[in-house]
Amino acid sequence: MTEDEAFIRSIVDSPGDDTPRLVYADWLDDRGDPRGPYLRAEVEWAKPWRNGRRPRANAALWKLADPLDPVWVARVS
């Protein structure tokens, strides 16, 4: 298993925990990978769920996701 896959597995295994996403985002940022900013934006976008509210559509998040592999986006979202 690659490091990238291990991070994804930790996200999948803990869907309600932002920590794996943020650690993965740091790791990606250290490598200049554009997926890091996407993960950070997704964490911010999803915060209303914690209070039982549905987040609003977020064009900036979609723009960050647009150039990324859609399979990767689906797996970490």
C-alpha positions as CSV (number, residue, x, y, z in Angstrom):
1,M,0.0,0.0,0.0
2,T,1.3,3.4,-0.9
3,E,1.4,6.3,1.5
4,D,-1.3,8.0,-0.6
5,E,-3.5,5.0,-0.3
6,A,-2.9,4.7,3.4
7,F,-4.1,8.3,3.9
8,I,-7.2,7.6,1.8
9,R,-7.9,4.4,3.8
10,S,-7.7,6.4,7.1
11,I,-10.2,9.0,5.7
12,V,-12.6,6.2,4.6
13,D,-12.3,4.4,8.0
14,S,-13.1,7.7,9.9
15,P,-15.7,9.6,7.8
16,G,-16.7,11.9,10.7
17,D,-13.2,12.8,11.7
18,D,-11.4,15.8,10.0
19,T,-8.0,14.9,11.4
20,P,-7.1,12.3,8.7
21,R,-8.2,14.8,6.0
22,L,-6.1,17.6,7.4
23,V,-3.0,15.4,8.0
24,Y,-3.3,14.2,4.4
25,A,-3.7,17.8,3.2
26,D,-0.5,18.8,5.0
27,W,1.3,15.8,3.4
28,L,0.0,16.8,0.0
29,D,0.9,20.5,0.6
30,D,4.5,19.5,1.5
31,R,4.7,17.9,-2.0
32,G,3.0,20.8,-3.9
33,D,0.1,18.7,-4.7
34,P,-3.2,20.6,-5.6
35,R,-5.3,18.0,-3.8
36,G,-4.2,19.5,-0.4
37,P,-6.2,22.8,-0.9
38,Y,-9.2,20.8,-2.0
39,L,-9.2,18.7,1.2
40,R,-8.9,21.8,3.3
41,A,-11.8,23.5,1.5
42,E,-13.9,20.4,1.8
43,V,-13.4,20.3,5.6
44,E,-14.5,24.0,5.8
45,W,-17.5,23.4,3.5
46,A,-18.7,20.4,5.5
47,K,-18.7,22.1,9.0
48,P,-22.5,22.9,8.9
49,W,-23.2,19.1,9.0
50,R,-21.9,19.1,12.6
51,N,-24.8,21.3,13.6
52,G,-27.4,19.4,11.6
53,R,-27.4,21.9,8.8
54,R,-26.9,21.2,5.1
55,P,-24.0,23.1,3.6
56,R,-24.6,25.4,0.7
57,A,-23.3,24.7,-2.8
58,N,-19.8,26.0,-3.0
59,A,-18.5,27.0,-6.5
60,A,-15.0,27.5,-5.1
61,L,-14.8,23.9,-3.9
62,W,-16.1,22.7,-7.3
63,K,-13.4,24.8,-9.0
64,L,-10.7,23.2,-6.9
65,A,-12.2,19.7,-7.7
66,D,-12.5,20.3,-11.4
67,P,-8.9,19.4,-12.4
68,L,-8.6,16.6,-9.9
69,D,-9.2,12.9,-10.6
70,P,-13.0,12.4,-10.0
71,V,-12.4,8.9,-8.5
72,W,-10.0,10.4,-5.9
73,V,-12.5,13.2,-5.1
74,A,-15.3,10.6,-4.7
75,R,-13.1,8.5,-2.4
76,V,-12.1,11.3,0.0
77,S,-15.5,13.1,0.0
